[in-house]
């Protein structure tokens, strides 16, 4: 019974924190998007990603760093106390939430693997020995896309290879390599695991920033920026095809987003990141302060949390 009470309370605390923090993250998504628009796309994408996964990370840290130790250290093992309806219900909700996330992510990964395998069966290797293997396919796949999480591969359609010049293709491939280095497909996997309603807006804002960040990483001068803009325009004339969940295509299905990227590339100028580094201190200082506070008052926090869970058990 002691172990069952501990598990029920742990899941209850986790789901309460996760729900509250997720509601705040979803509610503040638009405000965060406006604030992040003042930063470089790379920093904006990192901040939006952090906001999206903050609920599950913080909930997990509190649960395993405070809730579990407080229960193990302060809860009497000899008391045969029944599990209340509230913690039992909340614990069940937490278990269901985690299960739904795992099932959703697994189903998306299976679907992605099946579709990518079909693309590869109809394709040929262009550079299989590269750091990121490059394949060509005659199938009507998205013009240029990165597939895979642990072993990423770049897939290029024959249509895209035919319409792009050598310099345009080289810059477009650099864009996809930027997605690989930023592990954007892995981030999409984490989003699938962290299920919660009304998170689509925040995830879309992250994806827009991630695409612009990859644009910035692909170009180093005005000529390359124009090459990438030209590639986007040419490939946008090809009928867009939906991409599986854990792939990152060069083009999105949003015409407005493509236009914004093209306009930004045409007006390209060297990015200045010093301001971004300065603004990072606004996040680092409170974070370090929180860590110091928790370390100094850890025992008191355990006692307070144990009292709160005792109330929850009634």
C-alpha positions in Angstrom: 0.0 0.0 0.0 2.9 2.3 0.7 4.3 2.0 -2.8 0.8 2.4 -4.3 0.2 5.6 -2.4 3.6 6.9 -3.5 2.9 6.2 -7.1 -0.6 7.7 -7.0 0.7 10.8 -5.3 3.6 11.2 -7.7 1.4 10.9 -10.8 -1.1 13.3 -9.1 1.5 16.0 -8.5 2.9 15.5 -12.0 -0.4 15.9 -13.8 -1.4 18.9 -11.7 1.8 20.7 -12.4 1.8 19.6 -16.1 -1.7 20.8 -16.7 -1.3 24.2 -15.0 2.1 24.9 -16.7 0.7 23.7 -20.1 -2.3 26.0 -19.8 0.1 28.9 -19.1 2.4 28.0 -22.0 -0.5 27.7 -24.4 -2.1 30.9 -23.2 1.2 32.8 -23.4 2.2 31.4 -26.8 1.1 34.4 -28.8 2.8 36.8 -26.4 6.0 34.7 -26.5 5.9 34.8 -30.3 5.7 38.6 -30.3 8.6 38.8 -27.9 10.7 36.3 -29.7 10.2 38.2 -33.0 12.7 40.8 -31.6 15.5 38.2 -31.5 17.3 36.2 -34.1 15.4 33.2 -35.5 17.9 30.8 -33.9 17.3 32.2 -30.4 13.6 32.6 -31.0 13.3 28.9 -32.0 15.3 27.9 -28.9 13.1 30.0 -26.6 9.9 28.7 -28.2 11.1 25.1 -28.0 12.0 25.7 -24.3 8.6 27.1 -23.6 6.9 24.1 -25.3 8.7 21.5 -23.3 8.9 23.5 -20.1 5.7 21.9 -18.6 6.9 18.3 -18.8 10.5 19.1 -17.8 9.5 21.2 -14.8 6.8 18.8 -13.7 9.2 15.9 -14.0 11.9 17.7 -12.0 9.5 18.6 -9.2 8.0 15.1 -9.1 11.3 13.2 -9.0 13.4 15.9 -7.3 10.9 16.9 -4.5 7.8 14.8 -4.5 9.3 11.3 -4.4 12.1 12.2 -1.9 9.6 13.9 0.4 7.3 10.8 0.4 10.1 8.3 0.9 11.7 10.3 3.7 8.8 11.8 5.6 5.9 9.4 5.0 5.6 6.7 7.7 6.0 3.2 6.2 3.9 1.5 8.9 0.7 3.5 8.5 -1.8 1.6 6.4 -3.5 4.8 5.0 -6.0 4.3 2.1 -5.6 6.1 -1.2 -8.0 9.0 -1.6 -10.3 9.4 -4.6 -8.6 12.7 -5.6 -5.0 11.4 -5.8 -6.2 8.2 -7.4 -8.1 10.0 -10.1 -5.3 12.5 -10.8 -2.8 9.7 -10.8 -4.9 7.8 -13.3 -5.1 11.0 -15.5 -1.3 11.4 -15.3 -0.8 7.7 -16.4 -3.3 8.1 -19.2 -1.6 11.4 -20.4 1.8 9.7 -20.6 0.4 6.7 -22.3 -1.4 8.8 -24.9 1.9 10.6 -25.6 3.9 7.4 -26.0 1.2 5.9 -28.3 0.9 9.0 -30.4 4.7 9.3 -30.9 5.1 5.6 -31.6 2.3 5.7 -34.2 3.8 8.8 -35.9 7.3 7.2 -36.0 5.9 4.0 -37.5 4.0 5.9 -40.2 7.1 8.1 -40.9 9.3 5.0 -41.2 6.9 3.3 -43.6 6.6 6.3 -45.9 10.3 7.0 -45.9 11.1 3.4 -46.7 8.7 3.5 -49.7 10.5 6.7 -50.9 13.9 5.0 -50.6 12.8 1.9 -52.5 12.1 4.0 -55.5 15.3 6.1 -55.1 19.0 5.9 -55.6 21.9 6.9 -53.5 23.7 10.1 -54.4 26.1 10.3 -51.5 25.5 7.4 -49.1 28.9 7.8 -47.4 28.4 11.4 -46.4 27.9 12.6 -42.8 24.2 12.8 -43.7 23.4 10.4 -46.6 21.8 12.0 -49.7 19.3 10.0 -51.8 17.3 10.8 -54.9 13.8 9.6 -55.5 11.5 9.4 -58.5 8.5 9.3 -56.3 6.4 12.4 -55.8 8.0 13.2 -52.4 8.4 16.7 -51.0 11.0 18.4 -53.1 13.7 18.3 -50.4 13.3 16.9 -47.0 15.3 15.5 -44.0 14.0 12.2 -42.6 15.1 10.3 -39.6 16.0 11.1 -36.0 18.9 8.9 -35.0 20.1 8.4 -38.5 18.9 11.3 -40.6 18.9 11.2 -44.4 18.2 13.9 -47.0 15.8 13.0 -49.8 15.8 15.0 -53.0 13.1 14.6 -55.7 14.1 14.3 -59.3 11.9 17.3 -60.1 13.7 19.5 -57.6 17.1 18.4 -58.9 16.0 19.3 -62.4 14.6 22.8 -61.7 17.3 24.0 -59.4 20.7 25.3 -60.5 23.9 23.9 -58.9 24.2 26.9 -56.5 20.6 26.9 -55.6 20.7 23.2 -54.8 23.9 23.6 -52.7 22.3 26.3 -50.6 19.0 24.4 -50.2 21.0 21.3 -49.0 22.8 23.5 -46.5 19.4 24.5 -45.2 18.5 20.9 -44.6 21.8 20.2 -43.0 21.0 23.0 -40.5 17.8 21.1 -39.5 20.0 18.1 -38.9 22.4 19.9 -36.7 19.6 21.5 -34.8 17.9 18.1 -34.3 14.6 19.5 -35.4 13.0 16.1 -36.1 13.9 15.0 -32.5 12.2 18.1 -31.2 9.1 17.1 -33.1 9.2 13.7 -31.4 9.3 15.5 -28.0 6.3 17.5 -29.0 4.4 14.3 -29.8 5.3 12.9 -26.4 4.2 16.1 -24.6 0.5 15.9 -25.5 -1.8 18.7 -24.4 -4.7 20.6 -26.1 -4.2 23.9 -27.8 -0.4 23.6 -28.3 -0.6 23.8 -32.1 -0.1 27.6 -32.2 3.1 27.4 -30.1 4.4 24.5 -32.2 3.7 26.4 -35.4 5.5 29.5 -34.1 8.5 27.3 -33.3 8.5 25.7 -36.7 8.4 29.1 -38.4 11.4 30.3 -36.3 13.2 27.0 -37.0 12.8 27.4 -40.8 14.2 30.9 -40.7 17.0 29.8 -38.4 17.9 27.1 -41.0 17.8 29.8 -43.7 20.3 31.9 -41.7 22.6 28.9 -41.2 22.5 28.1 -44.9 23.5 31.6 -46.2 26.6 33.6 -45.5 26.3 36.3 -48.1 23.7 38.1 -50.3 24.4 35.8 -53.2 23.6 32.6 -51.3 20.5 34.3 -49.8 19.2 35.0 -53.3 20.0 31.4 -54.4 17.9 30.1 -51.5 15.1 32.6 -52.2 15.1 31.5 -55.8 15.0 27.8 -54.8 12.0 28.5 -52.6 10.2 30.3 -55.4 10.9 27.6 -57.9 9.9 24.7 -55.7 6.8 26.5 -54.4 5.5 26.2 -58.0 5.5 22.5 -57.6 2.3 21.1 -56.0 3.2 20.7 -52.3 2.9 17.3 -50.8 2.3 16.6 -47.1 5.3 15.4 -45.1 5.2 12.7 -42.4 5.4 13.9 -38.8 9.1 13.4 -38.2 10.5 14.9 -41.4 11.5 18.5 -42.1 10.8 19.7 -45.6 12.4 22.7 -47.2 8.9 24.1 -48.0 6.0 24.3 -45.7 2.3 24.2 -46.7 1.9 27.8 -45.7 2.1 30.3 -48.6 2.4 33.2 -46.2 5.3 31.6 -44.4 7.2 30.9 -47.7 6.6 34.6 -48.8 7.9 35.8 -45.5 11.0 33.7 -45.9 11.6 34.9 -49.4 11.2 38.5 -48.5 13.6 38.1 -45.6 16.2 36.4 -47.8 15.9 39.1 -50.6 16.6 41.7 -47.9 19.3 39.6 -46.3 22.0 41.3 -44.2 24.6 39.9 -41.8 22.9 38.9 -38.5 24.2 40.5 -35.3 24.0 38.1 -32.4 25.5 40.2 -29.6 22.1 41.4 -28.5 20.8 37.8 -28.3 23.7 36.9 -26.0 22.9 39.8 -23.8 19.3 38.8 -23.6 20.2 35.3 -22.6 21.3 36.6 -19.2 17.7 37.4 -18.5 17.0 33.7 -18.5 20.3 32.5 -17.0 20.3 34.7 -13.9 16.8 33.7 -12.7 17.5 30.1 -13.5 20.7 30.1 -11.4 19.0 32.0 -8.6 16.2 29.3 -8.5 18.8 26.5 -8.4 20.6 28.2 -5.5 17.3 28.8 -3.6 16.2 25.2 -4.0 19.6 23.9 -2.8 19.6 26.1 0.3 16.0 25.4 1.2 15.7 21.8 0.0 14.7 20.3 3.4 12.1 22.9 4.0 10.6 22.4 0.6 10.4 18.7 1.2 8.4 19.3 4.4 6.1 21.8 2.8 5.4 19.5 -0.2 4.8 16.6 2.2 2.2 18.7 4.0 0.5 19.5 0.8 0.4 15.9 -0.3 -1.0 14.9 3.1 -3.9 17.3 2.5 -4.3 15.9 -1.0 -4.6 12.3 0.4 -7.5 13.2 2.6 
